[in-house]
Amino acid sequence: MSFVIEPSSIVGLPVVGTHDLFPVRRVYCVGRNYAGHVREMGFDPAREPPFFFCKPNDDASVVPVRQGAVGELPYPPLTSNYHYEAELVVAIGKAGRNIAPEVAAQHIYGYGAGLDMTRRDLQIAARDKGRPWEVGKAFDFSAPIGPLSRREDAGAINQAGIVLEVDGQVRQRSTIGHLIWSVDEIIANLSALFALEAGDLIFTGTPEGIGAVVPGQTLQLQIHGLAPLAVRIA
């Protein structure tokens, strides 16, 4: 038996210090998970239950960027307000459902630096009409991710600094410790909604300082202890 059309290939993220690839299964994202970002989007940063959305897991959306390389992101169509959101990405290595926060770390394979690229004008228009966010969040080249570091190699990730520069100018600066919902709590909440599987990725939220970029600009994201991520807007 054969497929009637050619199936899409599995996206693989490079792993620091190896020639191995991490196969991507699903891409989950957490919304409004830094108080400063919640405020700049016009909302109250009260600790309400986290909410989630998804990006496609195919090679049109997920953009693996190898260490030392600069990924290229074409400026997307139908937007005039193309934003970056710097985020810690968690890679799940062990399946589970209803995972307790106390054991969540056992399900983590590793971490990477990622950008939740956003067509902000389309996202806000959809949000204001009570519609889903896919047109603003789930488009081609919307999820560039740097090499993954294995959990045991990443150090104290919960206190790691996160800094995004655009053309050498700092635009976002915070620490992972400022997450409203911690990595362990995110995994616990998400696994109550969906059975997590090895290969799943979780974008954990962005700090304040989001903004627009235009063709020709270069973005550099550094999370302490992880491989940096660099991309250029084409």
Backbone bond lengths (Angstrom), bond angles and torsions (degrees), N, CA, C in turn:
res aa  C-N    CA-C-N  psi(-1)  N-CA   C-N-CA  omega(-1)  CA-C   N-CA-C  phi
1 M - - - 1.460 - - 1.527 108.96 -
2 S 1.321 116.74 138.68 1.456 120.40 -178.35 1.525 109.79 -132.16
3 F 1.319 115.83 161.23 1.458 121.16 177.06 1.527 109.91 -72.64
4 V 1.330 116.00 145.99 1.462 119.79 179.96 1.525 111.77 -77.90
5 I 1.333 117.08 -20.16 1.464 122.40 170.93 1.518 107.55 -134.22
6 E 1.316 116.96 162.15 1.461 121.29 -179.53 1.528 109.66 -69.04
7 P 1.346 118.42 122.25 1.468 119.69 -179.76 1.523 111.16 -71.45
8 S 1.323 115.11 153.64 1.463 120.12 177.31 1.524 110.17 -67.42
9 S 1.310 115.77 148.68 1.457 120.36 177.52 1.524 110.09 -79.62
10 I 1.329 116.66 157.11 1.458 122.31 177.64 1.524 108.58 -80.65
11 V 1.325 116.26 133.54 1.462 120.80 177.29 1.523 108.71 -77.42
12 G 1.333 116.69 134.59 1.455 121.77 177.39 1.520 111.08 -119.94
13 L 1.330 116.65 130.46 1.461 121.69 177.04 1.520 109.42 -96.83
14 P 1.334 118.18 134.10 1.465 119.97 178.17 1.524 111.41 -64.63
15 V 1.320 115.58 149.98 1.462 122.69 178.78 1.519 108.41 -114.71
16 V 1.317 116.43 126.77 1.461 122.28 -176.39 1.530 110.76 -56.70
17 G 1.338 116.09 133.02 1.455 121.83 175.42 1.507 115.10 80.59
18 T 1.343 117.32 6.60 1.463 120.90 -179.70 1.527 109.02 -138.04
19 H 1.331 114.98 173.45 1.460 121.07 170.43 1.527 110.63 -102.37
20 D 1.321 116.22 11.79 1.455 121.51 -175.84 1.527 111.38 -85.35
21 L 1.328 115.12 161.89 1.457 122.23 176.19 1.524 109.38 -123.92
22 F 1.322 115.77 144.42 1.463 122.35 176.08 1.523 107.62 -95.41
23 P 1.348 119.04 118.50 1.472 120.78 -177.36 1.528 111.25 -78.23
24 V 1.318 116.37 129.38 1.464 121.42 -176.92 1.526 109.87 -87.76
25 R 1.334 115.75 127.45 1.468 121.33 177.98 1.528 111.23 -102.21
26 R 1.319 117.79 -64.29 1.459 122.75 176.79 1.521 109.47 -129.79
27 V 1.336 115.62 157.57 1.465 121.21 178.92 1.527 107.99 -124.91
28 Y 1.332 115.65 106.11 1.459 122.21 177.10 1.529 109.52 -99.87
29 C 1.327 116.22 152.07 1.462 121.60 177.29 1.524 109.05 -135.52
30 V 1.332 115.91 143.60 1.464 122.12 176.58 1.522 108.51 -100.77
31 G 1.313 117.07 132.85 1.457 120.87 178.33 1.520 112.27 -93.52
32 R 1.339 116.40 144.19 1.475 123.30 170.88 1.525 112.69 49.70
33 N 1.327 116.30 65.55 1.463 119.52 -175.16 1.526 113.34 -116.79
34 Y 1.338 117.88 10.39 1.468 122.95 168.23 1.527 107.07 -126.29
35 A 1.331 117.15 132.74 1.466 120.29 -175.78 1.526 111.62 -58.30
36 G 1.337 117.28 -41.55 1.459 120.12 -178.83 1.516 112.26 -62.12
37 H 1.324 116.60 -39.80 1.463 120.23 178.57 1.525 110.86 -69.28
38 V 1.335 116.80 -38.56 1.464 119.97 177.95 1.527 109.76 -58.46
39 R 1.338 116.19 -43.78 1.470 120.05 -179.41 1.522 111.28 -65.41
40 E 1.353 117.32 -42.44 1.462 118.23 -176.90 1.530 112.05 -69.47
41 M 1.341 116.34 -18.28 1.464 120.18 175.08 1.529 111.92 -90.15
42 G 1.358 116.62 0.01 1.453 120.55 173.81 1.510 115.40 90.21
43 F 1.361 116.89 24.13 1.455 119.99 -177.96 1.525 110.72 -123.42
44 D 1.334 115.78 166.49 1.459 123.42 178.46 1.530 108.48 -85.23
45 P 1.346 117.91 125.18 1.467 119.59 -176.92 1.520 114.37 -80.55
46 A 1.326 118.61 30.94 1.461 120.83 174.72 1.527 109.11 -59.95
47 R 1.324 115.87 149.94 1.466 120.18 -174.04 1.530 110.32 -81.28
48 E 1.336 114.78 70.39 1.458 120.39 175.80 1.522 108.85 -79.10
49 P 1.335 118.30 162.61 1.469 119.58 179.50 1.526 111.21 -55.56
50 P 1.333 117.74 142.12 1.468 119.96 -179.17 1.524 111.11 -66.51
51 F 1.335 115.72 151.54 1.456 119.69 173.88 1.521 108.90 -124.13
52 F 1.321 115.32 157.51 1.455 121.32 -169.88 1.527 111.12 -131.11
53 F 1.317 115.19 152.78 1.456 122.14 168.91 1.520 107.32 -141.01
54 C 1.313 117.25 173.93 1.463 120.73 -175.28 1.524 111.45 -126.29
55 K 1.315 114.72 154.82 1.453 123.11 168.27 1.529 108.17 -114.57
56 P 1.339 117.49 158.21 1.466 118.95 175.95 1.530 110.94 -62.38
57 N 1.322 115.81 154.51 1.467 120.17 -179.89 1.520 112.63 -104.00
58 D 1.344 117.40 10.83 1.462 119.44 -175.07 1.524 111.71 -89.37
59 D 1.342 114.98 173.90 1.459 119.22 -175.71 1.523 112.80 -78.40
60 A 1.337 117.51 0.48 1.459 119.81 171.38 1.521 111.10 -84.21
61 S 1.333 117.22 -25.46 1.467 121.41 -176.32 1.524 112.21 -105.17
62 V 1.339 116.94 -49.50 1.465 121.27 -179.57 1.526 108.72 -80.88
63 V 1.329 116.06 126.32 1.466 121.62 -176.19 1.530 108.85 -117.85
64 P 1.339 118.79 96.30 1.465 119.67 176.08 1.528 109.96 -70.04
65 V 1.324 116.41 133.61 1.465 121.45 179.08 1.525 107.66 -122.65
66 R 1.312 116.31 117.58 1.461 120.77 -177.97 1.527 111.41 -72.32
67 Q 1.323 115.42 157.49 1.458 121.15 -179.22 1.525 110.06 -60.90
68 G 1.319 116.68 129.86 1.451 122.07 -179.66 1.511 114.48 88.08
69 A 1.334 117.18 -10.61 1.464 121.26 179.46 1.525 110.05 -93.62
70 V 1.328 115.61 163.82 1.463 122.25 173.78 1.524 107.29 -118.61
71 G 1.317 116.41 113.46 1.453 120.43 178.63 1.517 111.22 -72.27
72 E 1.312 116.15 156.02 1.465 120.96 -179.95 1.520 109.49 -115.84
73 L 1.337 115.52 126.21 1.458 121.80 179.66 1.522 108.94 -115.56
74 P 1.326 118.71 110.41 1.465 119.69 175.26 1.530 110.58 -63.57
75 Y 1.320 116.53 137.94 1.464 119.87 176.71 1.525 107.84 -62.04
76 P 1.343 118.30 126.72 1.469 120.09 -171.78 1.525 112.62 -76.02
77 P 1.321 116.80 157.57 1.467 120.71 -179.86 1.525 112.45 -76.08
78 L 1.320 115.47 160.52 1.464 124.71 170.10 1.523 113.46 63.44
79 T 1.335 116.99 29.61 1.462 120.63 174.70 1.515 109.45 -141.30
80 S 1.324 115.42 149.53 1.461 121.15 170.49 1.523 110.07 -125.91
81 N 1.354 116.06 17.42 1.466 121.08 -177.95 1.529 108.54 -146.56
82 Y 1.330 114.80 73.28 1.470 123.96 -173.16 1.524 108.32 -93.00
83 H 1.342 117.01 114.52 1.459 122.29 -171.04 1.526 112.66 -110.74
84 Y 1.330 114.21 152.75 1.461 123.06 168.66 1.528 108.96 -97.63
85 E 1.329 116.08 151.56 1.460 123.37 168.69 1.527 106.85 -142.04
86 A 1.320 116.91 109.79 1.459 122.12 -178.65 1.528 110.09 -78.41
87 E 1.337 116.67 132.65 1.462 118.90 -174.31 1.536 112.22 -147.08
88 L 1.324 114.96 148.83 1.459 121.87 165.21 1.521 108.17 -77.04
89 V 1.334 116.37 131.55 1.463 121.88 177.31 1.527 108.27 -109.45
90 V 1.320 116.02 128.85 1.464 122.64 178.08 1.520 108.75 -102.21
91 A 1.332 116.39 130.59 1.463 122.34 178.71 1.530 109.01 -105.49
92 I 1.324 116.03 122.32 1.463 121.60 -178.06 1.531 109.67 -84.58
93 G 1.334 115.51 131.39 1.460 120.41 -178.82 1.511 114.64 -114.83
94 K 1.344 116.61 -8.03 1.468 121.15 -178.29 1.516 108.61 -140.25
95 A 1.323 116.72 131.06 1.459 121.71 -176.33 1.523 111.07 -69.47
96 G 1.342 115.01 157.49 1.455 119.33 176.03 1.510 112.28 179.06
97 R 1.308 115.65 158.34 1.461 123.51 174.46 1.522 107.91 -134.48
98 N 1.335 116.68 145.09 1.466 121.50 -178.65 1.529 110.96 51.90
99 I 1.320 114.82 51.77 1.464 121.83 -177.37 1.527 109.13 -78.83
100 A 1.309 117.23 129.10 1.462 121.14 177.48 1.525 109.71 -73.87
101 P 1.341 117.99 144.42 1.469 119.82 178.86 1.524 112.93 -55.19
102 E 1.321 116.42 -33.35 1.469 120.46 -175.93 1.524 113.07 -65.73
103 V 1.331 117.55 -22.24 1.469 120.57 -178.67 1.521 111.52 -117.56
104 A 1.332 117.26 7.74 1.466 120.45 -175.61 1.522 112.08 -59.63
105 A 1.333 117.62 -36.86 1.466 120.46 -177.48 1.524 112.04 -59.89
106 Q 1.332 117.29 -27.51 1.461 120.59 179.65 1.529 112.11 -66.09
107 H 1.331 117.09 -16.98 1.461 121.69 -178.29 1.532 112.36 -96.71
108 I 1.327 117.01 -1.38 1.464 121.23 -176.55 1.522 110.25 -93.28
109 Y 1.332 115.91 127.02 1.465 120.30 172.14 1.520 110.43 -81.42
110 G 1.329 116.15 -46.07 1.454 118.65 -176.83 1.515 111.72 -175.55
111 Y 1.340 114.31 -167.25 1.462 121.36 -174.34 1.530 109.78 -138.19
112 G 1.330 114.87 154.44 1.453 120.54 174.89 1.513 110.81 -147.25
113 A 1.323 115.56 168.56 1.462 122.24 174.74 1.524 108.25 -95.21
114 G 1.325 116.86 130.72 1.461 120.26 -178.13 1.514 112.19 -137.89
115 L 1.318 115.26 159.51 1.461 122.28 175.77 1.526 109.07 -119.91
116 D 1.317 115.55 123.46 1.461 121.70 173.16 1.529 106.66 -90.38
117 M 1.333 116.25 85.90 1.460 120.59 -178.34 1.527 109.22 -72.37
118 T 1.335 115.28 139.52 1.461 120.36 -166.29 1.522 111.43 -138.68
119 R 1.327 116.27 131.06 1.465 120.66 168.23 1.530 106.09 -84.38
120 R 1.350 115.06 88.76 1.462 120.26 -168.16 1.524 112.56 -61.71
121 D 1.312 117.35 -39.34 1.462 118.97 -179.20 1.524 111.21 -63.67
122 L 1.332 116.96 -39.43 1.461 119.58 179.06 1.525 111.19 -72.80
123 Q 1.335 116.73 -36.83 1.466 119.63 177.53 1.526 111.06 -62.07
124 I 1.337 116.70 -47.66 1.464 120.31 -177.08 1.526 110.83 -66.09
125 A 1.332 117.01 -39.48 1.464 119.78 178.09 1.524 110.61 -61.62
126 A 1.338 116.98 -42.13 1.466 120.54 178.33 1.525 110.84 -67.52
127 R 1.333 115.78 -44.23 1.472 120.07 -179.66 1.521 111.45 -59.27
128 D 1.328 117.02 -44.48 1.459 120.73 -176.19 1.527 112.59 -67.89
129 K 1.333 116.58 -20.84 1.465 120.57 176.92 1.529 112.28 -98.01
130 G 1.344 116.12 5.41 1.455 120.23 -179.63 1.509 113.78 71.50
131 R 1.335 116.72 25.01 1.460 121.33 -177.85 1.527 110.85 -100.87
132 P 1.332 117.99 162.21 1.473 120.82 176.62 1.529 111.36 -61.22
133 W 1.329 115.38 161.13 1.464 122.39 -173.38 1.527 114.07 -94.89
134 E 1.320 119.33 2.75 1.465 119.67 -169.84 1.526 113.91 -51.96
135 V 1.339 117.88 -41.01 1.464 119.21 -177.25 1.524 111.60 -63.97
136 G 1.328 116.79 -25.86 1.455 120.25 179.89 1.511 114.40 -92.91
137 K 1.339 117.09 -18.78 1.461 120.45 -171.34 1.526 114.80 -123.30
138 A 1.326 118.10 -26.60 1.468 120.64 -166.50 1.522 112.39 -114.20
139 F 1.321 116.73 46.25 1.460 121.16 -177.26 1.533 110.23 -103.20
140 D 1.320 116.44 176.49 1.464 120.77 -179.47 1.533 110.85 -62.75
141 F 1.331 116.04 141.07 1.468 124.10 177.94 1.532 112.44 62.89
142 S 1.331 117.13 28.42 1.467 119.88 -176.00 1.523 113.74 -91.33
143 A 1.343 118.20 -4.36 1.464 119.77 -174.45 1.528 112.11 -136.40
144 P 1.340 118.44 67.06 1.467 119.14 173.35 1.532 110.46 -70.98
145 I 1.327 115.85 138.61 1.464 121.65 -176.96 1.523 108.76 -139.16
146 G 1.325 115.97 136.09 1.451 121.30 176.90 1.519 112.04 -81.91
147 P 1.334 117.46 179.82 1.466 121.14 179.42 1.528 111.78 -59.82
148 L 1.316 115.45 144.64 1.460 120.69 177.64 1.523 110.66 -83.36
149 S 1.319 115.46 142.11 1.462 122.16 168.73 1.521 107.93 -106.06
150 R 1.323 116.64 134.08 1.460 119.74 178.36 1.529 110.14 -63.34
151 R 1.317 115.44 148.53 1.469 120.65 -174.91 1.521 111.85 -53.19
152 E 1.320 116.66 -42.45 1.459 119.66 -176.80 1.528 112.77 -70.56
153 D 1.336 116.82 -14.79 1.467 120.82 -179.88 1.524 112.99 -99.63
154 A 1.329 117.07 -8.95 1.469 120.30 -169.59 1.518 114.04 -86.72
155 G 1.317 118.09 -13.85 1.458 119.79 -179.45 1.519 111.97 77.43
156 A 1.336 115.43 -157.01 1.470 121.69 -175.80 1.526 109.52 -80.77
157 I 1.315 115.97 78.67 1.466 120.67 -172.25 1.520 111.97 -64.25
158 N 1.319 118.18 -28.95 1.467 120.22 -176.29 1.522 113.19 -67.60
159 Q 1.332 117.75 -14.77 1.460 121.02 177.08 1.530 111.93 -115.03
160 A 1.316 117.31 9.92 1.465 121.22 -175.75 1.525 111.28 -69.06
161 G 1.321 116.03 143.31 1.451 120.98 173.77 1.516 110.81 -78.00
162 I 1.336 116.31 149.32 1.462 122.54 177.06 1.521 107.90 -130.10
163 V 1.341 116.17 124.64 1.464 121.78 -175.92 1.522 109.12 -135.52
164 L 1.326 116.15 129.62 1.464 121.51 174.33 1.520 109.08 -116.40
165 E 1.339 115.71 129.65 1.458 121.74 174.70 1.526 109.54 -114.86
166 V 1.325 115.49 142.88 1.460 122.37 172.04 1.519 107.11 -118.72
167 D 1.326 116.13 116.05 1.470 122.00 -176.01 1.525 111.25 52.25
168 G 1.342 115.87 40.20 1.457 121.31 175.73 1.512 115.57 84.02
169 Q 1.323 117.98 -2.65 1.464 121.96 179.91 1.528 109.62 -103.90
170 V 1.339 116.52 128.51 1.461 120.49 -178.83 1.526 109.81 -67.94
171 R 1.328 115.96 126.67 1.464 121.70 178.17 1.529 111.98 -112.94
172 Q 1.325 116.69 -33.28 1.460 120.96 178.30 1.526 108.49 -132.10
173 R 1.327 115.81 136.16 1.468 120.93 176.70 1.525 108.57 -149.91
174 S 1.329 116.59 124.89 1.459 120.82 179.10 1.524 107.90 -162.10
175 T 1.315 116.25 -165.67 1.462 121.85 171.94 1.521 108.54 -132.17
176 I 1.322 115.44 155.08 1.464 120.29 178.53 1.532 109.97 -63.13
177 G 1.323 116.96 -25.65 1.455 120.87 177.90 1.513 114.21 -64.16
178 H 1.339 117.89 -13.87 1.461 121.17 178.59 1.527 113.32 -88.15
179 L 1.322 117.80 2.36 1.464 119.73 174.18 1.531 109.79 -56.52
180 I 1.323 117.00 136.49 1.465 120.16 174.25 1.524 109.38 -64.46
181 W 1.319 115.85 -48.45 1.464 122.43 174.49 1.521 107.70 -108.72
182 S 1.328 116.82 122.61 1.461 121.51 -177.47 1.523 110.71 -67.09
183 V 1.326 115.63 167.92 1.464 120.21 178.14 1.526 110.87 -56.37
184 D 1.327 117.33 -45.50 1.467 120.22 -179.21 1.525 111.24 -63.40
185 E 1.331 116.84 -39.24 1.469 120.28 179.29 1.528 111.52 -70.15
186 I 1.327 116.67 -35.69 1.469 119.91 176.13 1.528 110.10 -60.20
187 I 1.325 116.17 -47.65 1.466 120.11 -179.68 1.526 110.62 -61.27
188 A 1.330 116.99 -41.40 1.464 120.42 179.35 1.525 110.94 -62.07
189 N 1.324 117.44 -47.03 1.463 120.99 -178.81 1.525 111.87 -67.57
190 L 1.328 116.69 -43.40 1.462 119.97 -178.18 1.526 111.07 -66.34
191 S 1.334 116.78 -38.78 1.466 119.94 -177.75 1.523 112.52 -73.65
192 A 1.336 117.27 -12.38 1.464 119.93 171.68 1.522 111.08 -78.40
193 L 1.334 116.28 -23.20 1.464 121.55 -179.87 1.523 112.51 -93.52
194 F 1.331 116.22 -37.86 1.464 122.48 -176.62 1.524 109.12 -135.78
195 A 1.310 116.46 145.98 1.461 119.95 170.43 1.523 107.85 -72.74
196 L 1.318 116.82 116.24 1.459 120.49 178.34 1.522 109.57 -78.30
197 E 1.331 115.05 144.33 1.459 121.28 179.95 1.520 109.39 -129.04
198 A 1.324 115.38 155.85 1.458 119.76 173.68 1.528 108.80 -57.33
199 G 1.322 116.09 132.28 1.458 121.11 -176.72 1.514 113.29 107.07
200 D 1.331 117.55 -12.69 1.460 120.27 178.00 1.531 110.48 -73.92
201 L 1.325 115.38 145.72 1.459 122.64 174.86 1.520 109.09 -117.10
202 I 1.337 116.14 146.31 1.460 121.30 177.01 1.527 108.80 -130.18
203 F 1.337 116.53 113.93 1.461 121.61 168.83 1.528 106.82 -79.06
204 T 1.334 117.62 124.93 1.465 120.78 -165.49 1.520 114.91 -95.88
205 G 1.334 118.94 1.45 1.456 121.09 179.20 1.517 111.88 114.68
206 T 1.333 115.53 159.87 1.464 120.99 -175.30 1.521 111.33 -119.34
207 P 1.339 117.69 144.95 1.467 119.89 174.49 1.525 111.51 -77.81
208 E 1.331 114.82 177.54 1.460 120.10 179.10 1.530 110.66 -65.54
209 G 1.336 115.03 160.72 1.459 120.66 179.10 1.509 113.89 108.57
210 I 1.329 117.42 11.07 1.464 119.98 178.19 1.525 109.92 -59.79
211 G 1.322 115.97 156.05 1.454 119.25 179.94 1.510 111.64 -172.79
212 A 1.317 114.73 174.11 1.460 121.43 -175.88 1.524 111.24 -86.86
213 V 1.328 115.03 151.86 1.462 122.33 173.19 1.524 108.53 -130.13
214 V 1.337 114.74 160.49 1.461 121.30 -177.60 1.522 108.60 -132.64
215 P 1.335 117.69 164.14 1.460 120.00 179.41 1.530 112.36 -54.58
216 G 1.334 114.41 139.85 1.451 121.48 -179.69 1.513 114.04 98.97
217 Q 1.327 118.00 -15.25 1.461 120.27 -179.00 1.530 110.78 -86.14
218 T 1.342 115.20 150.39 1.457 122.40 179.69 1.520 109.61 -116.68
219 L 1.327 116.13 133.52 1.457 122.73 179.68 1.521 108.98 -111.48
220 Q 1.325 115.98 135.79 1.463 122.06 178.37 1.523 107.98 -127.74
221 L 1.331 116.30 119.25 1.460 121.88 179.95 1.519 109.23 -112.51
222 Q 1.333 115.45 128.36 1.460 121.09 177.76 1.524 109.15 -127.14
223 I 1.321 115.95 125.11 1.461 122.80 170.45 1.519 106.14 -115.49
224 H 1.320 116.56 124.10 1.463 120.76 -172.75 1.531 110.98 -55.05
225 G 1.323 115.55 129.35 1.452 121.60 179.48 1.513 114.74 92.29
226 L 1.349 116.93 -7.86 1.462 120.94 -179.11 1.523 110.49 -117.35
227 A 1.327 115.88 163.15 1.461 120.53 175.22 1.525 109.33 -67.16
228 P 1.334 118.27 139.80 1.464 120.23 179.03 1.524 111.64 -71.43
229 L 1.324 114.65 162.81 1.463 122.49 176.15 1.520 108.18 -123.51
230 A 1.329 116.91 128.99 1.463 121.65 177.62 1.522 108.93 -128.35
231 V 1.341 116.14 133.64 1.458 121.28 176.69 1.520 109.07 -139.45
232 R 1.322 114.89 155.44 1.464 121.86 176.69 1.520 108.45 -122.28
233 I 1.335 116.23 137.21 1.456 121.02 178.00 1.527 108.28 -84.76
234 A 1.320 116.15 122.69 1.471 120.92 -175.38 1.523 110.83 -101.00
